[in-house]
Amino acid sequence: MEIAGRVVRVDRGAVLVLPADGAVPVRVAVARDGVVPLLDAAGDPVEDVPPAVGDHVLLDHPAGTDPALRAVLPRRTAVVRDGADRTSRAQVLAANVDVVLVVEHLDPDPSPGRVERLLTLAWRSGATPVVVLTKADLVPDPEGMADEVRAVAIGAEVHAVSVAAGTGLDPLRALLGPDRTLVVVGPSGAGKSTLVNALAGTDVMATGERRADGRGRHTTAHRELVPLAGGACLIDTPGLRGVGLVADAEALDATFADVADLATRCRFADCAHRTEPGCAVLAAVEDGDLPARRLDSWRRLAREAAWQEERSDARLAAAHRARDRQTTAAYHRLLRGRPAR
């Protein structure tokens, strides 16, 4: 029997799948290599991928046997970071999401660079980014600080909220429509799980007390999808200490729309914004219209994205060469009349 479902949690060697008919979630073992065929819109396998939280999957469940993962259905959107290991394989944090809530604390002061990095991740995913500034009750001027973040979060909504005071949450609750999936990303201690509980209307994720230095404690140890009563879904994620960037030019241009707009006015189309004459970007920095920190951040993320793309291309090329060698070896064994091992 074939069953359709959605991955709500990924553990080592297994995933928890919620069947589409709303039955009790089932734990399904994953093959030793941890990957499953990803299908395209025509139902043909594209590549083998590790299943991710939010994936729509197909299960084989013959009577009297344990269910088995057969395939991952096409991903509508995917929040992707560079792999946490030394390989060049990217890691899908969440799949098939509609909104990425980029959570950053107001106490301690928010990090503009981290917001830019997470926004680039969000724009690249194909989902809609929304910046959520938590702990608004702990600072004297939350809206003033929110305006400073809006200067680097071009094109994204920015909301200052306080779960403790119950303020600023209505615009976020309005995002929880039927069949909508939101994923929460941000650093440890930003209050992501507390925010998820507030939006869910009940304690669905564990939270921790504030430390003596005022910072929140890291509590979420895994990614988990939480279905809500109204038909929406929330995905909580562990705190991201460092986010390896997987991005493209379009995502960078969305995050740094001000830099991209200035670049169109440069004298040379291939201007690197370093020492070239007639560079509109450097002129804006000199005039004070573009913060030097903003340009430095753009340069850093552009270099990182290019480096990751080169690593990914090298990995794919190596995989193609290995597959070609296997095909050639199998062909020669066939010619010699030797069975393949």
C-alpha positions in Angstrom: 0.0 0.0 0.0 1.3 3.5 -0.9 0.9 6.3 1.7 1.5 10.0 1.2 2.7 12.0 4.2 4.9 14.8 5.4 8.1 14.6 7.4 7.7 16.3 10.8 11.0 15.3 12.3 14.3 13.9 11.3 16.4 11.8 13.6 19.6 9.8 13.0 18.5 6.8 11.0 14.8 7.5 10.9 12.1 10.1 10.2 8.7 10.8 11.7 6.1 11.1 9.0 2.5 12.5 9.5 0.2 10.6 7.0 -1.8 12.9 4.7 -5.0 11.4 6.2 -4.2 12.9 9.6 -3.5 9.6 11.3 -0.9 9.1 14.0 2.6 9.9 12.9 4.7 6.9 12.0 8.4 6.4 12.6 10.1 5.2 9.4 13.7 4.0 9.1 16.0 5.5 6.5 18.5 3.5 4.5 22.0 3.3 5.8 23.3 6.0 3.4 20.5 8.3 4.6 19.2 9.3 1.2 16.0 8.8 -0.8 15.2 9.5 -4.5 13.9 13.1 -5.0 11.3 13.1 -7.8 10.6 15.8 -10.4 7.2 17.1 -11.4 6.9 14.2 -13.9 7.6 11.6 -11.2 11.1 10.7 -12.4 14.0 10.6 -9.9 16.4 13.5 -10.1 18.9 12.8 -7.4 19.2 11.1 -4.0 18.8 13.4 -1.1 18.5 13.2 2.7 14.8 13.7 3.7 14.2 17.1 5.4 11.5 18.4 7.8 8.6 19.6 5.7 9.2 17.2 2.8 6.2 15.5 1.3 7.1 11.9 0.9 5.7 8.6 -0.4 5.8 5.5 1.8 5.5 1.8 0.9 3.6 0.0 3.6 2.6 -3.6 2.6 0.3 -5.3 5.1 2.2 -6.9 7.9 5.5 -5.0 7.3 7.1 -1.8 8.6 6.7 1.3 6.3 9.6 2.3 4.1 10.5 5.6 2.5 10.1 5.3 -1.3 10.6 8.9 -2.5 10.6 12.6 -1.7 8.1 14.6 -3.8 9.2 17.8 -5.6 10.2 20.6 -3.2 8.2 23.8 -3.8 10.7 25.8 -1.7 13.7 24.9 0.4 15.7 26.7 3.1 19.3 25.5 2.4 22.6 26.1 4.2 26.1 24.9 3.5 26.7 21.5 5.1 27.9 21.6 8.7 30.5 18.9 7.9 33.6 19.2 5.6 31.8 18.0 2.5 30.4 20.4 -0.1 26.9 18.9 0.2 24.2 21.5 1.2 21.8 20.9 4.0 18.1 21.5 3.7 16.9 23.0 7.0 13.2 23.0 5.9 11.2 22.2 2.8 8.0 23.4 1.3 7.7 26.6 3.5 5.8 29.7 2.7 7.4 32.2 5.2 10.8 32.3 6.8 10.7 34.1 10.2 14.2 35.5 10.7 14.3 35.9 14.5 16.8 38.2 16.1 16.9 39.5 19.6 16.8 43.2 20.6 18.6 42.4 23.9 21.5 42.0 23.4 21.7 44.4 20.4 20.8 42.8 17.1 23.5 41.9 14.6 22.9 43.5 11.2 25.4 41.1 9.6 23.5 38.0 10.9 20.2 39.5 9.7 21.7 40.0 6.2 23.0 36.5 6.2 19.7 34.9 7.2 17.7 37.1 4.8 19.9 35.9 2.0 19.2 32.3 3.0 15.5 33.2 3.1 15.4 35.0 -0.3 17.2 32.1 -1.9 14.6 29.6 -0.6 11.8 31.0 -2.7 9.7 31.7 0.5 8.8 35.1 1.9 11.2 36.4 4.6 9.8 38.3 7.6 12.2 39.6 10.3 11.0 39.2 13.9 12.8 41.2 16.6 12.1 39.6 20.0 12.4 40.8 23.6 11.0 44.2 22.8 10.0 44.6 26.4 13.7 44.6 27.5 14.8 47.7 25.5 13.6 51.4 25.9 13.1 52.1 22.2 12.2 48.9 20.3 10.7 50.7 17.3 13.8 52.9 16.9 15.9 49.7 16.9 13.5 48.1 14.5 14.0 51.1 12.1 17.7 50.4 12.1 17.1 46.8 11.2 14.7 47.9 8.4 17.6 49.7 6.8 19.3 46.4 6.2 16.1 44.3 5.7 15.1 45.9 2.4 11.9 44.4 1.0 11.1 42.4 4.1 8.6 43.1 6.9 10.2 43.8 10.3 8.2 43.4 13.5 9.3 44.1 17.1 7.6 41.7 19.4 7.4 40.7 23.1 6.0 37.4 24.0 6.2 38.3 27.7 4.1 41.4 27.2 2.0 39.9 24.4 2.8 42.8 22.0 3.5 42.8 18.2 2.3 39.2 17.6 -0.9 40.0 15.6 0.9 40.5 12.3 2.6 37.2 12.7 -0.6 35.4 13.7 -2.1 36.8 10.5 0.5 34.7 8.5 -0.9 31.4 9.9 -3.4 30.7 7.2 -4.6 27.2 6.3 -2.0 25.1 4.5 0.7 27.7 5.2 4.0 26.6 6.6 6.3 28.9 8.5 9.9 28.1 9.6 11.7 29.9 12.4 15.5 30.5 12.0 17.9 32.5 14.1 20.6 32.3 16.7 20.5 30.4 20.0 18.8 32.3 22.8 16.7 34.5 20.4 13.5 33.1 21.8 12.5 31.1 18.7 10.8 28.3 20.7 9.0 30.8 22.9 7.7 32.5 19.8 6.5 29.2 18.3 4.6 28.5 21.5 3.0 31.9 21.5 1.9 31.6 17.9 0.7 28.0 18.5 -1.3 29.1 21.5 0.1 26.3 23.6 3.5 24.9 24.8 4.5 22.8 21.9 8.3 23.4 22.3 10.5 23.3 25.3 12.0 26.7 26.4 14.8 27.7 28.8 15.2 30.4 31.4 17.4 33.4 30.7 21.0 33.0 31.8 22.6 35.3 34.3 24.1 37.4 31.5 20.6 38.1 30.1 21.0 35.8 27.1 18.5 33.0 26.4 19.4 29.4 26.8 19.6 27.1 23.8 16.8 24.5 24.1 15.8 23.2 20.6 18.1 20.3 19.6 16.3 19.3 16.4 14.1 20.6 13.6 10.4 19.8 14.1 7.2 20.6 12.3 4.2 21.4 14.5 0.7 21.2 12.9 -1.6 23.9 14.3 -5.4 23.7 14.7 -6.2 26.1 11.9 -4.3 24.1 9.3 -1.0 26.0 9.4 2.3 24.5 10.3 5.3 25.9 12.2 8.9 24.5 12.0 11.2 25.3 14.8 15.0 24.9 14.3 18.0 24.7 16.5 20.0 27.9 17.0 22.4 28.6 14.1 25.8 29.6 15.5 27.3 29.8 12.0 25.3 29.7 8.8 27.3 28.5 5.7 25.8 30.4 2.8 24.2 28.8 -0.2 23.1 31.6 -2.4 22.9 33.0 -5.9 23.2 36.4 -7.4 19.4 36.9 -7.3 19.3 36.2 -3.5 22.2 38.6 -2.9 20.6 41.3 -5.0 17.4 40.9 -3.0 19.2 41.2 0.4 21.4 44.0 -0.8 18.9 45.8 -3.1 20.6 49.2 -2.3 24.0 47.9 -3.4 22.5 46.3 -6.5 20.7 49.5 -7.5 23.9 51.6 -7.1 25.8 49.0 -9.2 23.6 49.7 -12.2 25.0 53.3 -12.2 28.6 52.3 -12.3 30.6 53.4 -15.3 31.7 49.8 -16.1 29.2 46.9 -16.2 31.8 44.5 -14.7 32.8 47.0 -11.9 34.1 45.1 -8.8 33.5 48.2 -6.6 37.1 48.3 -5.5 39.2 51.0 -7.2 37.4 51.4 -10.5 36.8 55.0 -11.7 33.1 56.0 -11.9 32.0 53.5 -9.3 28.6 54.6 -8.0 28.9 52.2 -5.0 32.2 53.6 -3.7 30.9 57.1 -4.3 27.8 56.4 -2.1 30.1 55.1 0.6 32.3 58.3 0.4 29.1 60.5 0.5 27.7 58.6 3.5 24.7 57.3 1.6 25.8 53.7 1.9 27.4 52.4 5.2 30.9 50.9 4.7 29.8 48.0 6.9 27.0 47.3 4.4 29.4 47.1 1.5 31.8 44.9 3.5 29.0 42.5 4.3 28.0 42.3 0.7 31.6 41.5 -0.4 31.9 38.9 2.3 28.7 37.1 1.5 29.3 37.3 -2.3 32.8 35.7 -1.8 31.3 33.0 0.4 28.5 32.2 -2.0 30.9 32.0 -4.9 33.2 29.7 -3.0 30.4 27.4 -2.0 29.2 27.2 -5.6 32.7 26.2 -6.7 32.8 23.4 -4.1 29.3 22.2 -5.1 30.3 22.1 -8.8 33.4 20.2 -7.9 31.4 17.7 -5.9 28.9 17.2 -8.7 31.7 16.8 -11.3 33.3 14.1 -9.1 30.0 12.3 -8.7 29.5 12.3 -12.5 33.1 10.9 -13.0 32.5 8.2 -10.5 29.2 7.2 -12.1 30.9 7.2 -15.5 33.6 4.9 -14.2 31.0 2.5 -12.7 29.1 2.4 -16.0 32.3 1.7 -18.0 33.4 -1.0 -15.6 30.0 -2.7 -15.8 30.1 -2.5 -19.6 33.5 -4.2 -19.7 32.4 -6.9 -17.3 29.5 -7.6 -19.6 31.8 -7.9 -22.5 34.0 -10.4 -20.7 30.9 -12.3 -19.6 31.6 -11.7 -15.9 28.7 -11.1 -13.7 28.7 -7.7 -11.9 29.7 -7.9 -8.2 
